[in-house]
Amino acid sequence: MRTKHSSSGQTQIPIIPDSRFEEIMNKKVIPYLASICACGYMEILPGGGSLYYEAYRPKDARGAVVISHGYTESIEKYKEVIYYFVKAGYQVYLADHRGHGRSFRETDHPNMVHVNRFTDYVKDLHAFVTGIVQPSCGSLPLYLYAHSMGGCIGAFYLEIYPHTFQKAILTAPMLGISVGIPPLMGRILGRIMMRLHRENTYAPGQHAFVPGENFENSCSACPHRYHYYQVKKEKTPLFQNSGSSYGWAYQSLNACNFIRQKKNCRRIAVPVLVFQSTNDSTVKGSAIRHFVGNAPTARLVRVPGSKHEIYNSPARVLKGYYGRIFRFLGEDAPENA
């Protein structure tokens, strides 16, 4: 796989073919990323509350991208995404959100996703950007790439800190959750459980990690990409986040409701590219469209042939997906390898 250049001199990034995904990731992508990676822990709370982060700084970068990962995910799941941004000439920075991956947790349940306040995610992201990213990237333009729960955090961030990023990409953002019951009922149930001091227990239908998930039931549309990370997840306990707590569900439903309000959407001051999968059973498409309709700087792109994890789609889908991303950031579209 070679980085190509168009007649205008702009970079074109080959997409890793499905059938050779594991081979190319292990032999080429991972060793290359390891050679330019700096990692560490950033203290958020006194006494051990730290976020694990990684930074990738290629030479002569044209900008810097901050990645905000999704629910139950980790930095490790984004190596392919990181690779494309780096090869396009961007520095990349990302941290495991609290309660995920190698970062600190607010519960003793090893697989549970729990947060006391959703705004803590936003505060963490701002601390990471101001404490690690901006001192490192200097005057480079700063962009946000955020998926699912990370997209909810990202949208919230854009409303509170409208001038930090120059552009933002929200991919299948969690702006409405498919929980099986009306959101208002879910919020009422969550409030009751919090008053009973049971916010740190699994919400209905949520449970500890169970190995052996079927690809057909996953959020990925590409079996090769799905199995590559699933093997790592099953071997590494720190990557085995699974079900959510009542507290997380309650806080997340409230955050989604807040973010979609027109008065809050109109605080966003930068261009936002919003991707929606045409086959997403995890987040509500109607909520994404509502947000885009209320945010004057946002535009919507629907992605056929994908599921919730659009970045884990087959190469034929990713070609168009990254094409839109790099055009949005000023790049040509990538080609298939």
Order of alpha helices (4+ residues) and beta strands (2+ residues): beta-beta-alpha-alpha-beta-beta-beta-alpha-beta-alpha-alpha-beta-alpha-beta-alpha-alpha-alpha-alpha-beta-alpha-beta-alpha
